[in-house]
Amino acid sequence: MNKLLSTVMLLSVVLFAACTAPDKWELVSKDSHVRFVLENRADGGKTSLSYSVYYRDTLAVENSLLGLVMDGTEYGTAAHFVSASPVKEINDAYQLKAGKRMNTVDDCREQTFTFSTQEGKQFNLIIRAYNDGIAFRYGFPEVDNRMHTIQAEHTEFAVPVNGKAWIHPYDWNDRHKPSYEQYCRNEIEIRSECGHGRGWAYPMLFNTNGVWMMITEAHLDGSYPATHVDNAGTDNAYRVRFPELEEPVIPDAVEPVSELPWLTPWRVIIVGNNLDTIFRTQMVSHLNPASVVEDDAWIKAGRASWSWWSNGGTPRDYKAQLKYVDLSAEMGWEYMLIDAGWQRMGNGGTMEDVVKYAQQKGVGVWLWYHSGAGRDNDSVPTHRLMSDPELRRAEMKRISEIGVKGIKVDFFDTDKQRIIGLYPALLKDAADHHLLVDLHGATLPRGFERTYPNMLTTEAIRGAETLGRQERCDRAAAHNATVPFTRNVVGSMDYTPVTFSNKVRQGVPALRRTTVGHQLALAVVFESGFQCLADKAESYLALPEQPKQFLKDVPAAWDESRLLAGYPGECAVVARRSGDVWYIGSINGKEEEHEIEFALPAECAGKSFTVITDGEDKDSFGHMPVESTDGTLRVKVLPNGGFAAIIR
């Protein structure tokens, strides 16, 4: 009897153990290099969901807290495992209309883990493992048309501290209107505090434990604000932070509000053993829904001339705008942009007259608009054209019918949810009216270009328009050599580059510190589907033949992009391919002369070409014929210098 009882008890223990929910799970990338480890760990008598990330068995993200609070309920603390879906293999080829690589593939593994709270409410953690990183988000599958509020998100990123970080502070300027225009803080201590108390902006770049890593966010559909991070996590780990309440454009609260079902934005961790992995990634685009534009033949990336940078009053001058139409026609550029003030155009004609003239020259016209953010109740209709759905669609219909090709929409000025919802609404209406879009004064790119391919670029950068101040000219070279590894990684960047002149502000010129070779190279180093070239017409028309021809040839969309060499803040050597033609641009971010050595793309080895270099000083060009037999190129550059080349 005792033996039988012992056998029954042992069998009961075995059955109980077999039925006990697991407390650790893994999802591994297709190449087995990237591994996401999910745990339900005991913590002070309670369990908490957490995760860690490995790259080739190197710890890239230490154990980090997961979860959030919705309607006062904890999702993640004391969670009970319910189920895990089968691993889904995703291999989805699609085409972008601009970017670092137009023909691309969303290639990953996805798995969904379902948990329940102590109150019995179910929620999902959806995870994707790519060969170049990890992404995850929360999902609430219940159908409920009541409005729900997320009071806090606990998501942490515990980046190992034995390394360096390159991060832009959240743009808490004097106006309290974030536009992602702060300088990056280079090679700072990981998990160090920002200083102004408002945290850090995405994307964040790290070199830690021998791997390169970037953390950012993807997919904003209007059901969540754009987020940033602070150091409020465990042991100063980075933690997701909602927009700042004091962002004054709208008085709204900062917490996300939505009906159910509800999916949060993706939290994105890009990881690899070199900077080229970070540079080439398209994870942010992959993590967005497929294009909603069925007929996209009208969407064309391109270059544009622009009069505002050299003279802010010229958008009101009809004859001045004709000069920039002529410049685009002469250079073979697809577009020209008329900036703020065109509604009051005089001196012989109107905006409509410029469009007619440009059509005869084969040049498309773009127009500037205020986003209308915060102007919902403005009594002047033109102030809220883009924020009022009825007015917006009427204006888009009007300008599309007269032949306008695109719009530059400016001054969004907050990351709060209501204004984040304006982006997809505006992009969809623009697509319905065959209008291309440049989001200026906007939030950081989170991948809109996949769903709305008519969105060709976003600002979210301290660009050339700020070079009217000497201190910004002094910092431009190092800044330019940083953003290819940070801001430009996550989306097209409307920097408005290639300025050979000194910008004049309030009658005082600020002296350019970068060389002309550096400026020419920016047409390749900086990627933008709408590459607005900012200098005055006279500067481009007076260029020597080789650099002028380079600017006539260099496109604004790419079949392939590679980082050949570089280090954030010091230098960048970028190769981009259009068809079977390679373009190379290199910039020096340091105030000292040095020789840059790098391997050419294998397809270019053995070919003869000419490198357009700096001349004897920062204001002159030189050239260097090249016959590379070993596939390696060595080029001397001036302080703050650069060079460019075309390899056919």
NUKEFI-785604 format. One record per residue (C-alpha): x negated, y, z; residue in one letter. Coordinates in steps of 0.001 Angstrom, whole numbers, padded with zeros to 6 digits, always signed. Layout:
NUKEFI-785604
XYZA...
END
This chain:
NUKEFI-785604
+000000+000000+000000M-002796+002401+000872N-004578+001486-002348K-001422+002158-004360L-000897+005498-002598L-004476+006489-003295S-004051+005614-006969T-000851+007687-007220V-002511+010655-005517M-005539+010465-007814L-003282+010290-010871L-001358+013332-009610S-004576+015314-009264V-005661+014365-012793V-002289+015304-014246L-002268+018608-012358F-005760+019425-013618A-004732+018564-017166A-001746+020905-016931C-003636+023771-015302T-003990+026745-017641A-007518+027454-018868P-009240+030599-017640D-011777+031094-020447K-011467+031193-024216W-013746+032000-027154E-013292+033226-030714L-016316+032979-033011V-016944+034680-036367S-017167+032659-039580K-020959+032863-039628D-021069+031908-035911S-023139+035008-035054H-020459+037037-033249V-018611+035621-030245R-015760+037086-028189F-015322+035529-024732V-011980+036133-023003L-011643+035342-019300E-008977+035447-016616N-011334+036048-013701R-010658+035979-009988A-011246+039419-008495D-010552+040057-004818G-007771+037504-004592G-006215+038517-007910K-007010+037552-011456T-007905+040125-014097S-008297+039744-017839L-011749+040647-019080S-013988+040040-022061Y-017591+039998-023196S-019219+040035-026642V-022290+038139-027834Y-024353+038481-030983Y-026495+035408-031719R-026348+034567-027990D-027513+038068-027042T-025144+039820-024667L-023875+042904-026507A-021008+043877-024162V-021063+042771-020534E-017924+041526-018820N-015388+044345-019258S-011897+044876-017917L-008825+044545-020141L-005227+045599-019543G-002902+048562-019195L+000031+049875-017193V+003412+050171-018933M+006503+051451-017132D+004657+050972-013853G+003915+047293-014532T+000364+045960-014683E-000423+044049-017872Y-003710+042233-017344G-003942+042025-013560T-002512+038786-012115A-001667+037699-015659A-000592+034122-016307H-001716+032323-019449F+001196+031236-021672V-000265+030115-024995S-002923+030593-027650A-002079+030609-031333S-004020+028542-033846P-006997+030417-035269V-005943+032225-038445K-008444+032508-041300E-008112+035887-043066I-009668+036497-046475N-007918+039459-048071D-009551+041174-051040A-008393+044717-051745Y-009507+047877-053501Q-010068+051331-052118L-010056+054448-054291K-013091+055976-052593A-015648+055129-049946G-018923+053289-049508K-017628+050191-051343R-014357+050251-053268M-013923+046508-053916N-013988+044924-050503T-012703+041940-048501V-011100+041756-045076D-012800+038513-044009D-012370+037375-040402C-010758+035034-037928R-007770+036071-035827E-006222+034543-032726Q-003398+035705-030452T-003326+034943-026722F-000019+035316-024893T+000152+036080-021167F+002901+037018-018750S+002900+039525-015905T+003939+038764-012331Q+007376+040077-013311E+007586+037571-016181G+007075+040087-019010K+005086+038628-021912Q+002371+040437-023809F-000244+039528-026394N-003932+040117-026815L-004748+039921-030529I-008421+039337-031338I-010342+039391-034603R-013892+038139-035087A-015810+039486-038086Y-019352+038658-039147N-020193+042248-038181D-018101+042693-035068G-015043+042240-032902I-011675+043981-032717A-008796+043534-030281F-005498+045169-029389R-002464+044663-027189Y+000966+043669-028443G+004420+043690-026858F+006639+041354-028921P+009934+041931-027110E+012608+043731-029148V+013906+046692-027139D+014971+050063-028546N+014502+051860-025234R+011497+054136-024959M+008587+052743-022957H+005563+054616-021599T+002003+053419-021116I+000708+055301-018095Q-002879+054072-018371A-005100+051831-020456E-007768+049953-018504H-009857+048828-021486T-013563+049091-020705E-016750+048797-022745F-019549+047730-020392A-022493+048344-022692V-025778+046967-021256P-027817+049877-019943V-031254+048743-021126N-031177+050732-024332G-030243+054065-025910K-027052+055764-027019A-026106+058271-029706W-022722+059801-028841I-020806+062971-029694H-019113+064596-026672P-015357+064950-026956Y-014941+068345-028587D-013860+070385-025579W-014606+073808-027040N-013504+077230-025842D-010160+076833-027618R-009513+073364-026126H-008656+072153-029625K-010655+068994-030401P-011899+068782-033982S-014836+066393-033522Y-017409+069071-034332E-019864+068619-031458Q-023500+067734-032042Y-024448+064180-031225C-026539+063626-028105R-029347+061428-029353N-031138+058666-027468E-029433+059357-024162I-029078+056873-021320E-026264+054402-021814I-023293+055086-019491R-024561+058579-018679S-021929+061237-017999E-020982+063836-020592C-021066+066850-018281G-017896+068739-019222H-015632+066157-017603G-013677+065318-020747R-015632+062290-021889G-017054+061092-025184W-015704+060824-028720A-015789+057846-031039Y-017789+056509-032741P-020442+055624-030169M-023732+054136-031408L-026007+052003-029216F-029267+050118-029448N-029217+047709-026507T-030591+044247-025780N-032216+044358-029203G-028950+044776-031149V-027305+047764-032807W-023688+048364-031897M-020920+050876-032580M-017671+051313-030655I-014686+053057-032208T-010927+052857-032804E-008791+051847-035798A-005190+052087-037012H-003098+055004-035840L+000541+054712-036924D+002080+057436-034756G+003099+055136-031894S-000031+055969-029876Y-002236+059026-029427P-005809+059024-030650A-008045+058131-027727T-011602+058766-026597H-013584+057439-023613V-014973+058540-020272D-017209+056861-017678N-014422+055911-015287A-014887+052160-015768G-016625+049735-013447T-020209+050850-012746D-019755+053836-015093N-018664+051639-018003A-016898+053480-020814Y-013111+053392-020433R-010367+054410-022845V-009023+057896-022119R-005908+059561-023511F-006012+063106-024988P-006437+066028-022633E-003233+067472-021187L-004634+070991-021705E-004846+070617-025496E-002606+073630-026096P-001191+073072-029572V+001832+071235-028192I+002938+070974-024525P+003548+067198-024694D+002375+064650-022143A-000588+062544-023223V+000723+059048-022428E+001839+056842-025352P+005586+056362-025785V+007328+053854-028059S+010107+051359-028562E+009344+047627-028615L+007897+045712-030374P+004712+047752-030011W+001113+047274-031107L-001668+049463-029742T-004569+050674-031924P-007497+048317-032424W-010512+048635-030138R-013486+048056-032440V-017003+046819-031646I-019361+046639-034636I-022563+044715-033955V-025637+043492-035830G-029382+043162-035668N-030103+046226-037842N-028773+049661-038688L-027772+048604-042201D-025045+046409-040653T-023606+049478-038940I-024042+051627-042048F-022274+049181-044385R-019389+048072-042157T-015812+048542-043379Q-014104+047098-040319M-012192+050308-039628V-010578+050107-043058S-009960+046336-042778H-008005+046809-039556L-005356+048956-041215N-002266+047794-043118P-002395+047274-046872A-001717+050150-049242S+001875+051371-049468V+001145+053077-052811V+002175+050724-055609E+001044+052838-058569D-002324+054327-057660D-003769+054963-061125A-003442+058714-060517W-005716+058585-057433I-009207+059617-058476K-012138+060538-056261A-014131+063524-057419G-016300+066552-056815R-015073+070104-056415A-016300+073673-056503S-015232+076042-053727W-015538+079799-053389S-014655+080243-049696W-018052+079196-048239W-019929+082016-049926S-017122+084587-049727N-014067+083965-047565G-012005+086625-049304G-012202+085146-052814T-009163+082813-052574P-007087+086003-052935R-008958+086973-056117D-007601+085500-059361Y-010667+086310-061439K-013018+084875-058812A-011096+081597-058899Q-011404+081417-062680L-015184+081565-062225K-015045+078423-060080Y-012818+076659-062584V-015492+077431-065154D-018195+076145-062805L-016428+072804-062377S-015927+072531-066126A-019602+073313-066778E-020816+070777-064192M-018325+068072-065135G-016757+068169-061673W-013206+066921-061477E-011714+069546-059163Y-011855+073020-057650M-010416+074080-054297L-008587+077335-053557I-008769+077901-049810D-006716+079920-047328A-005160+083119-048657G-004144+081958-052136W-000492+082890-051489Q-001608+086554-051593R-003681+086200-054752M-004053+089310-056890G-006464+090920-059361N-004633+089868-062476G-002985+086559-061720G-001503+084041-059299T-002274+080537-058118M+000032+079220-060824E-002017+081064-063444D-005227+079500-062108V-003650+076040-062384V-002677+076661-066013K-006176+077887-066851Y-007741+074910-065063A-005545+072459-066959Q-006925+073826-070220Q-010440+073186-068903K-009678+069654-067638G-010135+070673-063999V-007709+069730-061206G-006778+072309-058561V-006483+071693-054803W-004762+074085-052383L-005328+074813-048677W-002487+074577-046115Y-002130+074905-042359H-000868+071636-040847S+001908+073455-039012G+000894+071718-035781A+002473+073634-032922G+004502+075773-035312R+007686+073697-035396D+009839+076650-034344N+007959+079400-036176D+010403+081778-037846S+008103+082154-040864V+008749+079069-043042P+005318+079144-044724T+003684+078647-041307H+005357+075255-040874R+005441+073978-044453L+003482+070829-043670M+005054+069981-040298S+008710+070360-041275D+009674+067247-043332P+012222+069040-045509E+010002+072041-046225L+006985+069783-046761R+008642+067624-049386R+010041+070657-051179A+006617+072332-051308E+004911+069148-052446M+007475+068712-055205K+006969+072313-056319R+003178+072258-056521I+003044+068773-058028S+005362+069840-060826E+003106+072766-061779I+000071+070477-061886G-001699+070839-058509V-003725+067688-057812K-004459+067828-054097G-004037+069558-050758I-006490+070381-047971K-004482+070381-044732V-006178+072109-041803D-005881+072821-038049F-004256+069746-036475F-006009+070712-033246D-004941+067909-030895T-005036+064124-030490D-001632+063961-028795K+000808+061400-030159Q+003267+063746-031885R+000560+065286-034068I-001025+061869-034713I+002375+060898-036110G+002172+063818-038535L-000744+062236-040433Y+001022+059165-041881P+004175+061180-042557A+002209+063789-044471L+000151+061198-046371L+003222+059228-047405K+005041+062319-048680D+001912+063408-050545A+001641+059986-052178A+005304+060167-053245D+004443+063408-055072H+001090+062203-056474H-000965+064554-054343L-004450+063789-053046L-005275+064804-049461V-008226+066197-047494D-007515+066195-043736L-009463+069150-042360H-009660+070273-038720G-008432+066755-038023A-009029+063783-035779T-011744+061215-036490L-010955+058735-039314P-009289+055548-038111R-008735+053921-041526G-005823+055771-043169F-007579+055383-046529E-006503+051737-046848R-002788+052328-046277T-002712+055728-048000Y-005477+055662-050644P-004561+059219-051695N-006385+060344-048524M-009870+060921-049930L-011687+062545-047006T-011501+063950-043470T-013539+066682-041829E-014133+065771-038127A-017744+066955-038459I-019792+070061-037786R-020200+070805-041460G-021724+073461-043682A-018996+075983-042884E-020695+076534-039500T-024064+077473-041044L-023336+081179-040740G-025091+081121-037368R-028849+080822-037130Q-028907+078368-034246E-026830+075979-036335R-029152+076327-039309C-032021+075530-036942D-030345+072268-035898R-029013+071269-039303A-031773+068872-040401A-031644+066689-037274A-027839+066816-037312H-027752+065786-040970N-030100+062873-040262A-027871+061671-037397T-024344+061627-038851V-025008+058959-041549P-025397+056584-038585F-022462+057917-036550T-019589+059954-037995R-019916+058940-041680N-019924+055229-040795V-016200+055233-039997V-014874+057160-043002G-015372+059720-045747S-016749+062987-044383M-015802+066449-045646D-019038+068162-044678Y-018987+070434-047800T-022703+069878-048500P-025380+070894-051029V-025786+074557-050122T-028963+076186-051423F-028002+079733-050395S-028059+081396-047002N-024543+081716-045645K-023583+085285-044753V-021405+085862-041686R-020222+089361-040770Q-022790+090808-043141G-025758+088935-041628V-027337+085987-043457P-028380+082916-041481A-031595+081499-042936L-031468+077952-044260R-034124+075753-042610R-033631+072643-044747T-035377+072352-048110T-033642+072349-051473V-034632+068683-051847G-032874+067918-048572H-029737+069711-049757Q-029703+067933-053117L-030016+064542-051413A-026885+065191-049318L-024773+064495-052414A-025789+060846-051942V-026554+060587-048228V-023109+061968-047248F-020161+059922-048512E-016874+061673-049301S-014160+060757-051798G-013520+064473-052241F-017051+065870-052333Q-016530+069593-052031C-019799+071292-053029L-019819+074531-051138A-022366+076935-052623D-021606+079890-054872K-021382+079380-058614A-024557+081354-059296E-026640+078962-057154S-025617+075858-059079Y-025853+077475-062506L-029383+078758-061750A-030753+075331-060758L-033649+073821-062739P-032535+071269-065303E-033280+068086-063331Q-031415+068921-060100P-028588+070483-062102K-028226+067301-064151Q-028332+065250-060972F-025326+067161-059618L-023541+066685-062917K-024101+062927-062772D-023691+061956-059116V-020180+060528-058468P-017961+060714-055388A-016968+057036-055074A-019169+053986-054913W-019291+050313-055809D-021947+049645-053200E-023895+051472-050480S-027039+050455-048620R-029273+051928-045965L-032836+051443-047182L-034599+053024-044199A-033999+055444-041385G-033455+056164-037732Y-030783+058448-036223P-031951+062043-036047G-035254+061353-037793E-034585+060324-041405C-032185+058453-043651A-032792+056803-047025V-029523+055834-048696V-028909+053982-051966A-025496+053946-053593R-024417+052243-056819R-021824+053314-059371S-021512+050748-062140G-025070+049724-062947D-026578+053084-061957V-028251+053540-058562W-028546+056875-056777Y-030989+057396-053939I-030962+060238-051439G-033296+060756-048519S-033448+063442-045844I-036009+064267-043175N-034511+065370-039873G-037821+066367-038316K-039782+069589-038492E-042945+067855-039625E-044190+066528-042935E-044425+062768-043299H-044410+059950-045830E-041282+057848-046142I-041836+054245-047259E-039022+051890-048176F-038117+048933-050375A-035963+049709-053386L-032837+047638-054042P-033986+044453-055761A-032053+045463-058873E-034239+048575-059210C-037671+047000-058836A-039920+047509-061849G-037794+050267-063380K-039230+053672-064238S-037533+056817-062977F-038205+060290-061613T-037800+061383-058029V-036658+064982-057545I-038714+066122-054585T-039477+069271-052659D-041944+071601-054271G-044576+073664-052523E-042061+075226-050133D-038495+074790-048946K-037062+076811-051822D-038688+075005-054752S-038226+071631-056411F-040884+069227-057591G-040733+065875-059330H-042581+062589-059099M-042506+060018-061933P-042298+056512-060493V-043283+053136-061860E-042709+050776-058962S-044172+047356-059598T-043943+045949-056073D-040463+047291-055293G-041772+049678-052646T-041575+053454-052875L-043574+056008-050889R-042581+059673-050966V-044063+062586-049011K-041477+065014-047692V-041764+068483-046239L-040502+069355-042757P-036668+069231-042938N-037163+068012-046498G-035732+065393-048789G-035557+063901-052258F-033117+062348-054721A-033308+059994-057696A-031197+058235-060323I-032201+054721-061428I-030468+053570-064592R
END
